[in-house]
Amino acid sequence: MASARIAVVATALLLGGCTVGPDYHAPVVEMPTAYSSAEPATPTADDPAVWWQAFRDPVLDDLVARAMAGNLDIQQAASRVKQARAQEQATRAAGGPSVNASAQAGYTRLSSNALPSALANFGTGNTGSGSGGPGIGLAGEDFATFQTGFDASWELDLFGGQRRANEAAGARVAAAVWSQRDAQVLLASEVANTYQQLRALQRRIAVADESIAAARDLLGFIEVRSAKGLVTTLDARRQQQDIQSQIAQRDDLAAQAEVHVHALGTLLGLAPTGLAPTGLAAQLAAAPAAPPDPVAVPAGLPSDLLQRRPDIRASERQLAAATADIGVATADLYPKFSLTGALQLASRSLTHLLETDSITANGAGRLSLPLIGGGASRATVRLREAQANEALLAYQSTVLGALRDVEDALTRLAADRRRAESLRTSLQAARDASETMQVRYRHGLVAYTDVLTARQTALSVQDGLAQAEAAAAQDAIALYKALGGGWDERREQQEVERTRG
């Protein structure tokens, strides 16, 4: 009975084994309870997966959708997910038994010049022993052989090296998926940011056109006064220089706008030379929309970043994979047990190949234990441990970077909104002053130059407001990006189903 129990335990150990190496536990990161720059009242958010819809701009919605479908970086990220999944399948398959089928036909002729004379003439009466009579003389013998059968091998996972390899492969698949989602976050923010910069440039170009028109009106007034001898021609030349300077600035704004159109085309997966046929250039050349309304961005809790930020999730999965790699390397320090077997049919005649007398079979179990040369395996374990520690530090660094991204975006967004509000007040005052100057001019109380100067001042403040509103929109986008908005599991599932269909 005792021997039977020992056999049962030994068999269970042999088949089940154990798993060496450290078990993975997600690292615990101390997160602050709130952001220091967050506003006291946090509004209710829309779906963060499609945060760009908060700008209420159908053109932006269309651009993001087209970018998600055509962007090459997104397609590369999807390809890396497929690679990781294929690698996982290959890793898991490597742990199972291997069975191969084979068939072989051969022809053999024995050379009489290659065989020793004793074998060549064995039993033929020519061996020198004096025993005549018939024999089996091998010289010049020829024959055909036919073989078919199966061979199998299986290395038992006694110490969990294969299980750890499966863990690492699965973690790397998840890391690739999260990296794909991070690419979606980056793409959505890049499209929205480039689009808002383009619209701000278009608004500034419109302001520049008004400013140039006002400067030309002032030049005409100066030229009339110069012709009457009331001012020197120097005033006219100075005004002409100012107009040329404003035209140069306007041309620079137009060039920047065109560059942003090219950038949007690239983000959509389009070549810059092919934008016109796609209608993108015409779509973006339309009159710019009104400045975007301030977008309410819910900061939420810092701990939410651990679940929402794709780069944090990808880094955590890379850490899990690196931890499992330690177990894979540690298993190489332990004995390995493998089973091999073969079942074949062999015959010199094809007609007798399937008979029971043609069966040959063998089986073996092999146990290997590293004795000399284990130093390399132990060094590999230390290497994997160092790589896992690096992955842990990378994870912690990613978390700290995410916290900083949110804090910086919150700080800049609050400052931009204060600046924009101040400029709105200043613009209203400048417009009131311009209207007052026009009324006073009609009553002959001020010169026309005062009217044009007040108009120029209002236009300058309007240009500054356009820049401030664009900065506020861009920082709202940066905050959404920092919070990990822009990926949607539902959209991914729809894409998977569409691909399968």
C-alpha angles and dihedrals in degrees: 000000000000092000090049092053090049090051091050092050092046091050092049091050091047095051101033101031122170136273116246125199130053120312111236121247121177109252118254112234122192106232126190117251093235142359114267092219098046119118116246094242114055114196123220112269132227118231104305089210090072100025093148089073087073087078089064091222115137091195090058091047090053093048093052092048092050091047092052088054101041109026112120095213090057090049091050090051090051089050090053089053090054090049092051092049092049090049090051091052091050091049094050092046091053090065095059130080118284119223123184131185121210140180128189139179122189144173124212132188119183115223116229089207092055098048122080111256092244091059095038091055099029110147094358097105093249099096095098094249092108094237105128123188137092122320142171097261106192096198111111093005115152130183143159126235131201125196136176133162149103135281126194137188134182131179109208115228095230098158102029101256091135092045090053090049089053090050091051093048092049091049091051091052089054090047090053091050092051091046088054089053090048088054088054090052092050093046096050092049092045093051093046093045094048091046093051091048089051093050091047090052090050091051090049090050089054090050090047090053090053091047092050090049090051091048091051090050088053091049090053091051091049092049090053091051090045091053089053090050094245094121135017125256088249090078091055092049091050091051091049089052090050091051092050090049091052091047090053090051090048091051089051090052090049091051091050090050092052090050089053090052088054090049092052090049091053091049088054091051095255128132114242090236091057101052097102097060091049092056092234094118091049091045091054096040092067119110108291117256121247115279110285116261115247107280119223108228117190109218093194121183124326090234089063088071091070089065102029105044109084094202090056091049091048091049091050091052090049088054090051090051092048090050091052090050088064089061091049091054093043092054089062088067091062132072119279124215122196135179124213131180141164135196117191142167114218129177141152088226125057091211091059096043096102096048121110091243088066094061119115122176138173137172135184143178119215128199119191126185122186110236109156120027094036090124090079091053092049090048088052089053090052090048092053090047091053090048091051090051089050089051090051091052090047090053092050090047091051091052092049091047091051092052090050092048091056095044092048093048092048091050094048093043093053091048092047092051092050090049093048092049091050091049091049089056090046092048092052089051092048092050091049089051091049092051091047090052091052091052092047091047091053088054092049094246099122137026122259089245088067090054093051093045091053089049091051090050092053091049091050091052089047090055091051090049091052089054092047093049090049091050091050091051092048092049090049087054090048090052092051088049092048090051090054099250122156107064123096126189090201091057090048092051091050090051091050091050091047091051092049090048 
